[in-house]
Amino acid sequence: MLINEALGPVVEGTDGFDIPAAWLAMIRRIRNLGRPGIAAMAISGVDAAMWDLKARLLGVPLAMLLGRVRDRVPVYGSGGFTSYTDEQLARQLSGWAKQGIRAVKMKVGQEPGRDPARVAVARQAIGRSVDLFVDANGAYSRKQALALAGEFAAEDVRWFEEPVSSDDLDGLRLLRDRAPAVMEIAAGEYGYSPEYFRRMLQAEAVDVLQADATRCLGLTGFLQAGALCQAEARPLSAHCAPALHVAACCAVPAVRHMEYFHDHVRIERMLFEGGPQLVNGCLEPDLRRPGLGLELKRPDAARYAA
């Protein structure tokens, strides 16, 4: 029934967005369960499947169905885990730079005292022509983050993701106001609803909003995040799952780039045919394939069946 509804009516939500009726029906069903968390992620999966099915039934790529405003989307290489040795860190980040990716991101926050030295290793590995991003996953206190922002600026770090908890909007705003001018503050990957994104934007907590279609009520929710960013003149960046996000990112004017996350790219290539290919630091959907363009490699996936 949900699939049939998704292929038919569109209704106006309470926030003024035109949304699929089935999406709204799912939201209403979980009213007493609580929307954030596992319920939102379940709806996200169903929503993405419905968009994929609709495009396949119409015989068109999802990027075309959503309405492309660009042919391809820049990515930034993402990994640089705190568990890596300096050699592993340098090898991974420099590898992305050699592939033509113009920005790379590393994790910080596990050992704050070591982070400036690790960032220096990363900068030396990628040179000065590639942008360097750091992601603390909310690990720092406000004062720690402010102090480290100054140290990271010495290595020309351009993006500081979740320097403090993403729930600390005042703290994010403090960092945004006081960090070096070339350093953007980013957060939003834990958003489960348009209301979350609206609050973050209205608090002027971030220079760049992040959204993840596997959490924020699917591709429908991601498109809403894009509309909010466009209204607030703020850029949007897609969090992880590049094969899922590429079509929507091609359709959202506010999108700046996508996260080319090491683990997700590896798993997508292991289990699916038809994923987007990296060309000159960008991903673009395969317009020869309907829907998301993905086909499960069933024999390869079977070995992981429970």
C-alpha positions in Angstrom: 0.0 0.0 0.0 2.8 2.4 0.9 4.5 1.8 -2.5 1.2 2.5 -4.4 0.7 5.7 -2.4 4.3 6.9 -3.1 3.6 6.5 -6.9 0.5 8.6 -6.6 -0.5 11.6 -4.5 1.6 14.4 -3.1 0.4 16.4 -0.2 1.4 19.6 1.5 3.0 19.1 4.9 2.6 21.4 7.9 5.9 23.1 7.1 4.7 23.9 3.5 6.8 21.3 1.7 5.1 19.1 -0.9 5.7 15.5 0.3 4.7 12.0 -0.7 1.5 10.9 1.1 3.1 7.6 2.1 6.0 9.5 3.8 3.5 11.5 5.8 1.6 8.4 6.7 4.7 6.7 8.1 5.5 9.8 10.2 2.0 9.7 11.7 2.3 6.0 12.5 5.3 6.5 14.7 3.9 9.5 16.6 3.7 7.5 19.9 6.9 5.6 19.3 9.3 8.6 19.0 10.6 9.8 15.7 14.4 10.2 16.3 16.6 7.1 16.1 15.7 3.7 14.8 12.1 4.7 13.7 13.5 7.6 11.5 16.1 5.3 10.1 13.5 2.7 9.2 11.4 5.3 7.4 14.6 6.5 5.7 15.1 3.1 4.2 11.6 2.7 3.0 11.5 6.2 1.6 14.7 5.6 -0.4 13.3 2.3 -1.7 10.1 4.0 -2.8 11.9 6.7 -4.7 14.1 4.1 -6.4 11.0 2.0 -7.3 9.2 5.0 -8.7 12.0 5.9 -11.0 12.5 2.3 -12.1 8.8 1.9 -12.9 9.0 5.1 -15.0 12.2 3.9 -16.6 14.3 6.9 -15.7 17.3 7.6 -13.5 16.4 9.0 -10.1 18.5 12.1 -10.8 16.4 12.9 -13.8 13.1 12.2 -11.9 14.2 14.6 -9.1 15.3 17.3 -11.6 19.0 17.7 -12.1 20.6 21.1 -11.5 24.2 19.6 -12.0 25.7 16.7 -13.8 28.2 15.7 -11.1 28.9 16.4 -7.4 32.4 17.0 -5.9 33.4 14.7 -3.1 35.9 14.8 -0.2 37.8 11.7 0.9 36.8 10.8 4.4 38.6 8.4 6.8 41.8 9.2 8.7 40.6 7.4 11.7 42.2 8.0 15.1 43.3 4.3 15.3 45.6 4.8 12.3 49.3 5.1 12.6 50.8 8.3 11.1 52.0 6.2 8.2 48.5 4.8 7.5 47.0 8.3 7.8 49.4 9.8 5.4 49.0 6.9 2.9 45.2 7.1 2.9 44.9 10.8 2.5 47.6 11.2 -0.1 46.0 8.3 -2.0 42.8 10.3 -2.4 44.7 13.4 -3.4 46.4 11.4 -6.1 43.0 10.3 -7.4 42.1 13.9 -8.0 40.0 14.5 -4.9 40.4 18.1 -3.9 39.6 17.8 -0.1 40.2 15.1 2.5 38.9 14.7 6.1 40.5 13.0 9.1 39.2 12.2 12.6 40.4 14.0 15.7 39.4 14.1 19.3 40.5 10.7 20.7 43.8 12.1 22.0 43.6 15.9 21.9 47.2 16.4 22.8 48.3 14.5 19.7 45.9 16.0 17.3 48.0 19.0 16.2 50.9 16.7 15.3 48.5 14.3 13.4 47.1 17.2 11.5 50.6 18.3 10.5 51.3 14.8 9.2 48.2 14.9 7.1 49.1 18.3 5.7 52.6 17.2 4.8 51.1 14.1 3.0 48.6 16.0 0.8 50.5 19.1 0.1 49.0 22.6 0.1 46.8 22.3 -3.0 44.3 19.9 -1.3 41.9 21.2 1.4 42.2 19.5 4.8 39.1 18.9 7.0 38.9 17.6 10.6 36.0 15.9 12.3 35.9 15.7 16.2 32.6 14.0 16.5 31.7 16.3 19.4 34.7 15.1 21.4 36.0 18.5 22.6 34.9 21.0 25.2 34.2 24.5 24.0 37.6 25.8 25.3 39.5 22.8 23.9 37.9 23.3 20.5 38.7 27.1 20.4 42.3 26.5 21.3 42.7 23.6 18.8 41.0 25.6 16.0 43.9 28.1 16.3 46.5 25.3 16.1 44.7 23.6 13.2 44.7 26.9 11.3 48.5 26.8 11.2 48.0 23.8 8.8 45.3 25.6 6.9 42.4 23.4 8.1 39.4 24.7 6.3 36.6 22.6 7.9 36.0 21.8 11.6 33.2 19.3 11.9 31.4 18.9 15.2 34.1 20.6 17.3 31.6 20.2 20.2 28.5 18.2 20.5 26.0 18.8 17.8 23.4 19.3 20.5 25.3 22.3 21.8 24.0 24.9 19.4 25.4 27.7 21.5 28.8 26.1 21.5 28.8 25.6 17.8 27.8 29.2 17.3 30.7 30.3 19.6 33.1 28.3 17.5 31.6 29.7 14.3 32.0 33.2 15.6 35.5 32.9 17.0 37.3 30.3 14.8 39.7 31.6 12.1 37.8 33.1 9.2 39.0 30.5 6.7 37.7 27.6 8.9 34.1 26.6 8.4 32.1 24.9 11.2 29.9 22.0 10.1 27.4 19.7 11.8 24.0 18.1 11.2 24.7 14.4 10.4 22.6 13.4 13.5 19.5 15.3 12.3 16.4 13.1 12.1 13.9 15.7 11.0 13.4 19.0 9.1 12.8 20.6 12.5 16.3 19.7 13.7 17.8 21.3 10.6 15.7 24.4 11.0 16.8 24.9 14.6 20.4 24.5 13.7 20.2 27.0 10.9 18.1 29.5 12.9 20.7 29.3 15.7 23.3 30.2 13.1 25.3 27.4 14.5 27.0 26.2 11.3 28.6 27.5 8.2 27.7 24.3 6.4 24.8 22.0 7.3 25.2 18.3 6.9 22.3 15.8 6.3 22.2 12.0 6.0 19.4 10.4 4.0 19.8 7.2 6.0 18.7 9.1 9.1 16.7 12.2 8.2 13.6 10.4 6.9 15.1 9.4 3.6 15.6 11.2 0.3 12.4 13.2 1.0 13.9 14.5 4.2 17.2 15.2 2.5 15.4 17.3 -0.2 13.7 19.2 2.6 17.1 19.9 4.2 18.2 21.2 0.9 15.2 23.6 0.7 15.9 24.9 4.1 19.5 25.6 3.2 18.5 27.3 0.1 16.1 29.5 2.0 18.8 30.4 4.6 21.6 30.8 1.9 23.6 28.1 3.6 25.4 25.2 1.8 24.5 21.6 2.4 26.9 18.6 2.5 25.8 15.0 2.2 27.0 12.7 5.0 28.3 9.3 4.0 26.5 6.7 1.7 27.6 8.3 -1.6 25.8 5.9 -3.8 22.5 6.7 -2.1 23.0 10.5 -2.1 24.4 11.2 -5.5 21.1 11.5 -7.3 19.6 13.8 -4.7 22.8 15.9 -4.6 22.5 16.5 -8.3 19.0 17.8 -7.8 19.6 20.2 -4.8 21.0 23.6 -5.6 22.4 24.2 -2.1 24.6 21.1 -2.2 28.3 21.8 -2.1 29.8 18.3 -1.9 29.4 14.7 -0.7 31.3 12.6 1.8 33.3 9.9 0.1 33.5 7.8 3.2 36.1 5.0 3.2 34.0 2.2 4.7 30.8 3.0 2.8 32.6 3.2 -0.6 34.3 -0.2 0.1 31.0 -1.9 1.0 29.1 -0.3 -1.9 31.7 -1.7 -4.3 31.6 -5.2 -2.6 27.9 -5.6 -2.7 26.5 -3.6 -5.6 26.8 -3.1 -9.4 26.1 0.3 -10.9 27.5 2.5 -8.2 28.7 6.0 -9.2 32.3 6.2 -10.4 34.9 8.8 -9.2 36.0 11.0 -12.1 38.2 14.1 -11.5 37.2 14.3 -7.8 33.4 14.1 -8.6 30.7 11.4 -8.6 28.0 11.4 -11.2 25.0 9.1 -11.6 24.9 6.6 -14.4 22.1 8.0 -16.6 21.9 4.7 -18.5 20.4 2.9 -15.5 16.9 3.6 -13.9 16.4 4.5 -10.3 19.5 4.7 -8.2 21.2 2.4 -10.7 22.2 -0.1 -8.1 21.9 -3.9 -8.5 22.7 -6.3 -5.6 25.6 -8.7 -6.3 23.6 -11.6 -4.9 26.3 -14.3 -5.0 28.8 -11.9 -3.3 26.2 -10.9 -0.7 25.1 -14.5 0.1 28.3 -15.2 2.0 27.3 -12.6 4.6 23.7 -14.0 5.1 22.9 -15.0 8.7 
